[in-house]
Amino acid sequence: MKCILAAVLIAALATSATAFTIPTTPITKSSTSSTTQLNDAINRREPAGPPYAGPASKPILDSVKFPRDMNRLDMKELEQLAHELRWEVIEAVSKTGGHFSSSLGVIELTVALHYVFDMPEDDIIWDVAHQCYPHKMLTGRRDRFPTLRQLNGMSGFCKRKESEYDSFGAGHSSTSISAAQGMSIGKSLLNKRKNNCIAVIGDGAITGGMAYEAMNNAGYLSSRMIVVLNDNGQVSLPTGTQTAGGVRPASQLSAYTSNLLVSKPFQDFRDFAKGLNRLFPENVQDVNKRLDEYARGLVTGGTIFEELGFFYVGPIDGHDLENMVPILEKLRDSDSSKPVLLHIKTNKGYGYPPALAASDRMHGVAKFDIGTGVQVKGKVAAPSFTSIMANAMIDAATEHREIVGITAAMPGGTGMDIFGRRFPKRTFDVGIAEQHAVTFAAGMACEGLKPFCCIYSTFMQRGYDQVVHDVAIQNLPVRMILDRAGVVGNDGPTHHGCYDLAYLGCIPNLTIMSPSDEMELRNMIMTCADFDDGPTVLRYPRGVGYGPEKLQELFGYELENGEIPSKGTPIEIGKGRLIRLPGGVRALSEEPAANGSTDSKLGAGSRGKKKEDRVAILTFGTRLSEALIAADEVEEMDPDLAVTVADARFMKPLDVDLIRELAEDNGIIITVEEGSIGGFGDHVLHFLSLDGALDKGDLKFRPMVLPDSYFEAATQYEQYEMAGLNSHHIRGTVLRLAKKIEVPVLSD
């Protein structure tokens, strides 16, 4: 009798409280980990090579224009569709470049989701949407892939205005669960016939705090939704960077999910308990169900997802269609309102060995050779600003042992992978957690460290309150290094760094600077390292330096032996510099003759006799090169105009002495920046107004900024063309203000 009672108690403590039975294939663990076993199973299906090549034809994919065309396919045909779709992605991206391996990792999942669910009535939300290419191919956009991430072409991310099948726009991470919950509640309140909302989120994106805010609320409200956790062990870009946490994925959650419910004894125990429970009367089963959560906590400690109110399923092989499809069908057909988390294990880059072998899994690629995976990259005349920043940080950290580097899952994009190779114990990857990164840096600063918090400009938006509340108000010397400031090219509007000058410029205590070239970038890194009196912001664009030849010819640098100094030197806070006087950049170093002329190629003697013909272009950032080109062109075109060009260097504090000098000597001031309305130009105009420089009416002022609109994917040059910030736009602004050309009057 005691044995029977014990068996009843075991069943009561171990039975799962669910509204559906899920036909999962359990992943077991004995001497090897579940992840290893799963990856071994996945890798057995890899193609032979090199050279690698796809199928000569794709008959099933050719027959699928929209998801409804998949309804007639059987399982064997679905698997063939996945094979053809994978190679279609490989072939398409090899011709255009783009985000690559994320899509390869979700081919089977994409096929399964579109086979089981009914878009666009059902909603599938792809977090970040790096992985949306197969989704786009199955939803009527396969023929648009030659235009991927190009001007007037197809976006590399999901966009609601592009297709009714893109349920929610994306580009930044950790938003999908919130959006899916909102859609689920919307469908419920509007009594829509179907309520299937699926959020697909990776183990990188789920490190973002917003994902947990959403899960906490979804469990509390019992929102009907499915969260698919795509667990591929690739948290950062790239994963494997040397940091204080080692080379493993920068997330304890990733390690946690890799080991969820994988113990063979526990799986067998639960299966046994479930089977035994079916023999009990219904009222006993109800008691067992109420005790289920206690049972899971007793045996395994429960899962974080179950504690948040989700029903947890998995982990399962995300490349096994035969297993995934019936599971998704069970979830679809369930009447339960409880949110579900389906945990799948995948390989990023699956099906293409060159991607699996690459340190970054070929996350983002240029055009490449399919047979080998070798990317086609043009020669670069100079290092990237990112690498220059990282190496300058290494120089500074060699002198200052207090310097540490912080990245939010973007070590490759911010240069922290370079810094980490030199100082692994002083490099910290916090995952996709910009809020945490900023306050983490603030705490370090409290203890006397010199933290460099290296985050893309567009992603710093996510840590805004922390910049104000935790850094600026306390005046803590956190160095905020904003990569990708300005327009970024093919990634489009979600990744442009257009707004940092506006949203940071209004915060007291911040020192904000921007380099015009690679030498200035090195100098400003050293400046940040030495400055301990408050927080600093250093922003710079995506792109490469100019190289020594252009620095000498265009900027007027005098380089010893024609070489760029290997190390920067600190500059005075709030001090700008004159770059060009009338006559050219060489005029700064020449002694003028009695008539005021110089030996510069353009001459200055007869120029600017009237104040209205004297123009000052004041730049902030790397538009300085375009301003110098424009100045030369203006003086070549008109012998009366005299153009001075200055580099502000700092937006906060402004170099008010330099600005006053420009206002007194010139009848026209034009500011140029790579930022939105509300940035550098507005700060200069505000100062001029308060200083009374505009009161006499003899000074014209024009700010040149990024227009109040979003720029879709294109090259950076095309985007600056659309923004009106290239040299010929600056030249045109000068000539119009100087009344040297007529401005067309728009008719009614």
N, C-alpha and C positions, 0 to 999 in steps of 0.2 A: 504493500500500500504506500509506504514511504517513497518507493521508487516511482510509482505512478504520480504522486503529488509533486515529486521533484521534476518529473518530465513536464507536468502541467505548468509549474513555475518557470521552467526554462523557456517553454513556448510563450508564456505570458510576457516574459521579459525581453524576448528576442524578436517577436513578430513585428513586421513593418506595418505602420498605419498608412495605407495608401488607398486611393480610389481607383487604382488600375494595376494590372499585373504587367510588368515590363519584361519581354523576352530578351534579357541581356545575355551576352556571352561573357562570363566573368573572367577577369584578368587575375591570374594567380601569381603568387610569389613564394618561391622556395629559396634556392641558393642564389638566384639572380633577381634583380628588381623588376617590377612590373613594366617600368618604362623601357628597360632593356629588352624584355620579351616582346613588348609591343613593337618597338623599333625593329627588332629582328624580323618580325612577321611582315612589317611594312617594307623593309629593305629587300626581302625576297622577291618583290615584284618590280624591282628596278630594271630598266632596260640595259642591254649590253652595249659596250662601246669603250672608248671613242673610235671613230666618229659616231655621233648620235644623230638619229634621223627619225622623223615621225612617219605616219602612214601616208601612202601615196594618194589616198582619197579618204574622204570623211562622209560616207553616205548617210549615216544616221544623224550626224550634226547638221548636214545639209537639209535634212527633212524637218529640223526643229527651228522654227523661226521665233516662236513664243512658247512659254511654258505649257500651254494647253496641248501643244503638239506632242508632248511627252506622255500623255495619258495612255496611248495605245502601246507603249513599249513594255516588254517583259524585262525580267531582271537581267538576263544575259545582254539584252540590247541596251539597258541602262549602263551596264558596266562598259560596253563598247562605246557608248556616248561619252562616258567619262574619259576614256582613253583618247578619243578624238578631240574632245574639248581641251584636254591638257596640252596636246600638241598644237592646237590652234592658238592657245595662249602663248606657248613658247615661240611659235613662228611669228605671231603678230608683234610681240614685244621685241623680238630680235631685230625688227625693222624700224622701230620707233624709239626704243628705250622706254623706261617707266618703272613702276613698282612691279616686281616680278614674282619672287618666290612666295610671297603671301598668298597669291592667287593659286599657285600650284598646290599649296597645302590644303586648300578647301574645295578642290574640284569635286570630289565625291559628295561632300556636304552640300555643295551648291546644287548638284543634280538631285540629291535626295530631298532637299527642301522644296525645290520647284516641282518635283514629282508629287510630293505629298500635299503641299499647301496650294491654295488657289489665289495667287497674286493676280491683280492688285487688290482684290477684296481682302485677302489676308495680307498682313504686313510683315516684311522681313527687313530688319534694320541691321546694317553692317557697321559695326563699330570701327571708327577711323576710316574704313573703306579702302585701305591698301589692297584688300583682297577681293575687290568687286569686279575684276575683269571677267571671270567666267559668268558671273551674274549678268553682266551687261551683254555678253554674247548670247545668252539664252533668252534675253528679253528684247530682241529686235534691233540690236545695235552692232551686230557682228561686222557688218559692212562699213562701219564708221571707224574701225580700229586704225586704219592708216592715218587718221587725223588725231590720234590719241595725244592729249596734252599739248596741242598746237593751237595757234591763233584761229579762232572760229571753228575749232574742232571739238572733239569729245573730251569731257573732263576725265581726269584720272581718279576721281572720287565720285560717290553717289551725289546726285543733284536732283532735287525735286522738279525743277523746271526742265530737266533734260528728258525725263521719262516718268510715266505714271507708275512704273515698277520700282522707282527709287523712292521708297517710303519716307526716307529722312536723309537730309544732307549730312555729310560728315567730312572729316579731315583731321580734327582733333580727337583725342581718345576719351573713353569712359562715359560716353553720352548715351549709348544705345539702350541701356536698361531703363533709364529715366524716360526716354522717348517711347519705348515700348509700353511702359506702364501707363503713360499719359494716353496713348492710343487705345489701350485696353479699356481704361475707364471711360474714354470718349465713346467707344463702341457700345459699352454697356449702358451708359446713360441715354444714348440715342436709340437704344433697342435695335441695334443692327443685327441682322440674321446670323452673321458669323462673328466670332471674336477670337481670332487666332493672331497673336502678335509675338513675333520671334525676334529676339535680340541675339546677334552673333558677336561674341566678344572674346578677344584673345587673352592669354595669361599675362601679357604685357599691359594691355588696357585695363584689365581688372585690378591692377595695382593702384589705379587712380581712386582717390577717395570718393569721388562722385558715384562710382559704381556701387559702393557700400551704402551710401546715403539712399540710393534708389532701391537696393535690395531690402534695406531696413524698412522702408516705407511700403514696398510691394508685399512683404510678408505681413506687415501690420494690417494692411487693407485687404489682404487676400486677393490681390489682383491676378486675374487669369492671364498668364503669359508664360512663355518658354524662354529661358536664357540658355543658349548653347555656349558653353565655355570651350573654346578651341585652344587646347593646351599643347603647345609645341616646344616649350622650353626656351623660347627666344624672346626674352623680356626686353632687352635693350638692343640698340643698333650701334655696333654689333654686340651680341652677347659673347662673353669671353674676354672682355677688356680686363686688364689687370687693375684691380682696385683694392681698397682696404678689406672688402668682403671676399677676396679671391677672384677666381675667373668663372665661378658658377653664375647662373642667372641672378640678377640683382633683385631678388624677391624671395622672402621666406615663404610667401604664399605659393610660389611655383613649386618649391620643394614639398610643401604640404599637399597640394593637389596631386602631385605625382605619386603620392603614397596613399591616397584615399581608398578605403575599402578594398585593399588588394591582398590582405592576408588570406591564404587559402583556408586555414581552419575557421576563420570568421565567416567567409563566404559559405563554406559547407554547413556551418552552424546555423546560419540564417536560413539557408535553403531547407535544412532539416526541420527547423522550427516552424517555418511556413507550412511545410507539408503536414506536420503534426497538428497544427492549428486547424486545418480544414476538417479534422475529425471531430472537433469540439462543437457543442451546440452554439447557435448564433449569439446568445447572450454572453457566452464565455469568450467568443471571438471579439465582441465589442470591448470587453474588459481588456483583452490582450492588446487591442489596438490603442486603447487609452494609455497603456503602459509602454507603448513602443519606444517613445522618445527616451524614457528612462532606461530602457534596455540598451539602446544604442549608446547612451552616455556611459552606462555601466561597463560595456564591453570595449568600446573604442574611444570614449570621450566625445562621441558625436561628431558632426561636421559643422563647420562654421555656417554653411549654407542652410542646413537644417535648423540650426539655432536662430537663423534669421527668418524662418518661416517657409523655406522652400522645400519641396520634395526633391531629393537628390537621386539622380540616375547616372551610373557609370562607375569608373571610366570605361569607355568602349573605343574600339578601333575606328577612328574617323575616316579611314580609307576603305572600310568594309561596307559597301552598299547593302549587301544582303542582310546585314545585321541592323544597319541604321534605319532603313526604310520602315520595317515593321514597328520599330520603337517609336519613330515619329508619327506613324499612323495611330498607334495607341494613345499617344499624347494628344494628338489632334481630336480624336473621337471621345476623349474623356469628358465627362460632365463636371469634373472637379473645377473649382475656382481657385484652388491652391496654386501658387506659382511653382514652376518646375525648373530645376537646373540640370541640364543634360551635359555631362562632362565627357568630351571626346579627346582622344589623344591623336595628334597628327604630326607629320614631319613637314616643316616649312621647306619648300623647294622640292617636295616629293615628286618623283618621276623624272627628274633631270639631274643626273649625278654631278655635273659641274656646280650646280647650285648647292647641293648637299655638301660638297667639299669646300666651298668658299667660307671664309671666316664670318662674313655677313649674310651667308646663304643667298647671295646675289639679291639682296632686298630691293635695292634701287639700281638700275643698270642703264648704261648707254646702249647703243646698238651693239649686237654681238654676233659672233659666228656660231650657228646652231651646233655644228659638228664638234666644236671644242669648248664653247662657252667663253671664248676670249672676246673681251669687249673692244670695240673700236673707239678709241679716244684720241683726239687730236693732240698735237704737241702744245704744251703750256709754256708760255714765255717766262712766267714767274710763279712762285708758290701762291697757294690760296691764302686769303686773309685768315681763314680758320687755322691753317698750319702755322702761319706767322704768329698768330696770337698764342698758340700752344707753346711754341718754342720760346717766345718771349716770356711766357709764364715760367717755363723751366729755368730761364736765365734768372728771373726774379726769385724763384724758389731756391735756387742755389745759394743766393745771398741771404734770404729770409727763411729760416727753417719753420717759421710760423705759417707760411703760405700753404693752403690746402685748396684742392679743386673739387667742385661739386657739379654733378650733371644729373638731369632727370631723364634717365634712360636714353640719352642721346650722346654717348661718348664719341662716336665717329663724327657726328655732325658738328659738335662743339670743339673738337680737338682734344677732349679729355682722354681719348685713347692714347694719344701721343704723350700727354703729360703722365698718364698712368704707367706707361712703360718705364719712365724715368723715376717716378715717385709713386709706386703702387700703394703704399701705406698712407699716402696723403691724398688719395683720389677716392671720392665717394660717389657711387651711383645709387640714387635713392629710388629708382624706378620712376614710373610716370606719376610724379607727385610734386608738382611745382610749388604748391602751397607749403608742403613739408620742407622742400629744399630751401626756400627762403628763410623760414623760421629756424630750421636746422643751422643755417649759416649764421643767423642772428645769435643763436646760443653759443656757437663757436667763437664769435666775436666777443661775447661777454667774457670768455675765458682767456682772451688775449691772442687768439689765432687771427690770421688774415685770410678769411674765406673769399675765394673767387667763385661766385655762383654763376655758372655758365649755362645759359638757357636761350633758346631761340626767342627773338623778339615777340613773335606771335604767341608763344607758349607762356611768356611772362605775364600775359593777360590773366592767366589762370591763378597767379599768385598775388594779385593786386592788393588785396586787403592786408596780406602779410607784409608787403613792402611798406604800406602806410603804418599799420598798427605795430608791427614787431620790429621794423628796422628804422624807419624815418622818425617816428615820434621819439624813439629812444636814442636816436642819433648814433646808431651802431655802425662801425666801419665795415660794412658788408660791400664787397665789390661785385656789382651785377654786370656781367659780361654778356651783352645781347648780340648774338650772331643773327645773320639773315635779316638785318634791318633794311627797310626799303622794300622794293618789289623783288620777288624771288624767281620769277620765270614760270616754268611749266607746272609747278604745284598749284598755282592759282590763288584765289582769294582767301582760302582758309590758312595759307601759310605766309602771306605777305606780312612784313614787319612795318606796317604803315603808321601805327598809332602810338608807339611808345613815347615819342616826344610830347604828344598831347596828354597822354594819361599819366606820365611821370613828371612832366614839366610843372604841373600845378602842385606838386608835393614839396613842402618846405624841407630843408636840410639836405636835399639831394644835390650832388655835383654831377652834371651831365656833360659828357664830352663825346666827340666823334672824330676819327682820323680821316684825313683826306687821302692818305696813301700808306704804303707799308712801313715807311720809316716813322711816320707819325703814330701808327698803331703800336710799334715797338716802344716808342717813347711814352705813350699813354698807359701801356701795361706797367711800365716802371713807375709812372706817376701814381697809378692806383696802389701799387705795392707800398709806396712810401707814405701815402696819405692815410692818416689814422684819425682825422678830426671829424669824420662822419661818413655816411654811405656815398658810394660813387657808382655811376652808371657809365659804361663804355659800350657804345653801339657801333657796329660796322656791318657792311653788306655782304651778301653772298657774292663770291667772285674771286679774282686773282689780283695780285699786285701789278705794278706797271713795269717793273724791271729798271735797271740802272740807266739805260739809254734814255728812256722816256722821262725818267725823273730828272735827268739833267737837261734835256732839250725843252720839255714842256713846263716843268716846275721850276727850273733854274737852280737845282741843287748843284753844289760843287762837291763831287765825291772823290775822295782820295783813291787814286789808281782806278777810278771808274767803278768802284765796288761799294755796295750798300753796307754800312756798318752792321756787324753781326749782333750788336747789342744796343738797346735803346738807352736813352738818358731821360730822367724826369724833366717835365716842363712845368712852368709856373701855372698854378691854378688860376683859371679865369683870364688867361692872357692869349689873345689872338695874334695874328701876324699878317703883315702885308706881303703879298706874293708877287704882285705885278703893279708897276707904275705905268702911266702913259708912255708908250714906246716899246713895251715888252717886258718880260721878266728880267732881262739883263739890266734894265734901267735902274733897278735897285742898287746895283753895285757900281754904277758909272757916275762919274762927276759931270754934271750938266755944264754946257758952255754958257757964255754970257746971255745968249738969247733963250736959254732954257732947254736947248736941244741936247740930245744924247746921241751916242753912236749906234744905238739900237736900230735894228733893221727897219722899224716902222717910224722912227723919229718922233720927238715929242715937242719940238720947239714951237710950232705953230698951232698946236692942238689946245683945245679947251680954253680959249681966251675968255669965253663967257661961261659963267657958272652953269648955265643950262646945257652946255655941251660937255660938261664933265660928269662922268658916270662912275659909280662905285658898285661893283658886284661883290656882295658879301655871302660867302658860301659856308655851309655847315655839312661836313662829310665829303664823300667822294665825288660829288658833282663839281668839285673844284676843277677837275680836268676839263669838263665840258665848258665851264665858265672861262677858262684860259683860252680855249680854242675859239670861243665866241668873241672874246675881247680882241684877239688878233684879227679875226674876220671883220669885225666892226671897223677897226682902224684902217684896215686895208681898203674898205669900201668908202670910208668918209674921212677926209683929211682934217676935218674940224673937231671930230669927236675924240675925247681923251678918256680912256677906260682904265680904272684902277680895280684890281682884284685882291680881295682879302679873304683869309681863312679864319673863321671865328674860333674854331677849335672847341669852344665851350658854349653851351646854351645856358647853363647855370653854373657859376655866375657868368653873366655877360661881361665882355670886355668893353665897359662903357666908355673908356677913354678912346679906344679905337673907333667906336661907333660915333662918338661926338666929332672926332677928327674927320671921319668920312662925311658926316652931315654938314660940317662947316665948309669943306672943300669942294663938295659936289652938289649938283642940282638934281641928281637922280640917284637913288639907292634901290638896288634890286637884291633881295635875298633869295637864295636857292637852297633847297634841302630835299632829302629823300624821306619825306614824312607828310602826314595829313595836315589839314587845317587845324590850327590850335597849337602848332609846334614852334619851331625856332623863329620863323618870320613874325608870328604874333607877339612873341616876347620882345623882339627888336622894335616892332611898331609900338607896343605898349610903352617901352622905355622912351622912344623918341617923342611920343605924345606927352608923357608926363614931364619930360625934360624941356619941353617948349620948342623943340627943333622944327615942328610943323607950323608954328604960329605965324611965321612971316609969310608963308605961302610960296616960298622959293625952293621948296624941296618936294620932289615927287618920290613916292615910295610904292614899290610893287613886290609882294611876296610871291614866289613861285614854289608851289607845293603840289603834292599829289591831289588830284581832284576828288571831290566828294562822291566817289563811286567805287565800285569793285572792279578789279581787273581780272579777267578770266585768264586761263592758261595761254601762254605765249612765251617767246624768248624775253629775256630781260630788256634787250634793246627795243623790241616791239612794245613792251609795256611802258618804257620811258618815252617812246614816241607817242603813245596814247595819252600819257600823262603830260606831255609838253615840257619835258625836262632835259632834252638833249641840246647840243650846242646851238643848232639853228633856231630852236625855240628861244633860247636866251638872247641870241643875236637879234631876233625879231622883236623881242620885248624892249631891248635897248633902242632900236631904231624907231619903234612906235612912240616911246616916251620922249625921245629926242626930236620927234616930228620930222624924221627923215624919210618916212614912208607914210602913205595914206592908209588909214584904217577903214576898211569897207563898212558902210552903214547898212545894217540889216533892214530890209523892207518890212512893212507891216504884213 
